[in-house]
Amino acid sequence: MGNNIKVNTKSKVLFLTRRKLKSIPQSISQCSELTHLNLSNNQIKTIPKKISKLKLLKNLTLSLNHMTTLPNNIYLLQTLTNLNLSLNYLKDLSPRIGTLTNLQSLDLRGNDLVSLPQAIGELLNLKSLDLGKNKLKTVPLGILTCTNLDELFLDENQLTELPEGFGSSLKNLRSLQLSFNSFEIFPSKESLKGLVGLKYLSANSCKLKEIGGSVSKLKSINKIIARMNRITTISPKIGKLTTLESLILQHNCLQTLPDEIVNLSNNLKSLDLFYNHFTKFPIQLFSLRVLNEILIDGNKIKQFTPLPEFCKNEINLKLKSFNKNENENKIDQVEDEKEKEKEKENENKIDQDQDEKEIEKKIEKGKKKKKKKKKK
């Protein structure tokens, strides 16, 4: 341990961030009452054995350091409930990670992990696991036994599918982030089945081409975000997501919505269709009773389709949240410019006509003067 920094040995919370520390100060081992230790944004590579003296330590943050492997001495901290190792250079984890059985939150975001040991599944108290921005090509099967997981971050990896039994194993999962992977096909029924408590699903930039029927397995979903994909179709089974409150599908290739979307009328409040390929305003939306935000800018909508009788009573409410289409604005601008040009042309013609008449009058006056001179 380094000796350069003095600390209050009675401290319960200690922040030593951005100190350019290459090792942990010796004095920290004397902080017997310490519960929170933040050593982020330093140059630490190892952890000394004396850290085991911190018998009450629950929260340890070592993000933004220089660790390429997880020092074995960290496994001496059996009281840890929250461990943040994000933004290091970790390439693997020892199976001993399974000995930290009190962990409730483990943050491994922004490392170089290609796999996790099966022993990760021994962390039965784990509620939050962040594996985002690593190099995973498959979902580590060990996490399927972490049955108390509440939130799971798998974004920014190289995943192409979820394993079968994923949902049935993680029944308590409420938030799942899958963005920036290469799924192309929406996760299958076999992988989503069992995710009955899932509230939030993020799948941005996954090269998705459709939202398939497997989505109907998400019985409690409140929010789905699937921006910047290649989605051309949505399964009619989306109508079964009666708890859905927000659906964000901007920057896709949608031209139509399934009629079954009207089944979401009791809860859907926000719908983002920004920059898709719609040419007509989806009239199904006017029957969604509580919808108060419709974003549909950047499509190719030129005018509203005539509205059926059933939604005419609600048209004013819905139009308040309809942002005028960019293309429609451009059309209006072009038309305004054309009208202005016509007005200028008309004004110019009037001026020209008046000038011509004045010229003709002058010519006629000149002719009359010449005739008078001849008579004289």
ABEGO torsion letter per residue (X at the ends): XBAABBBBAABABBBBBGAGBABBBAAAAABAABABBBABGBABABBBAAAAABAABABBBABGBABABBBAAAAABAABABBBABGBABABBBAAAAABAABABBBABGBABABBBAAAAABAABABBBABGBABABBBAAAAABAABABBBABGBABABBBBGAAAABAABABBBABGBBAGBBBBAAAABGBAABABBBBBGAGBABBBAAAAABAABABBBBBGBABABBBAAAAABAABABBBABGBABABBBAAAAAAAAABABBBABGBABABBBAAAAABAABABBBABGBABABBBBBBAAAAAAAAAAAAABBBBAAAAAAAAAAAAAAAAAAAAAAAAAAAAAAAAAAAAAAAAAAAAAAAAAAX
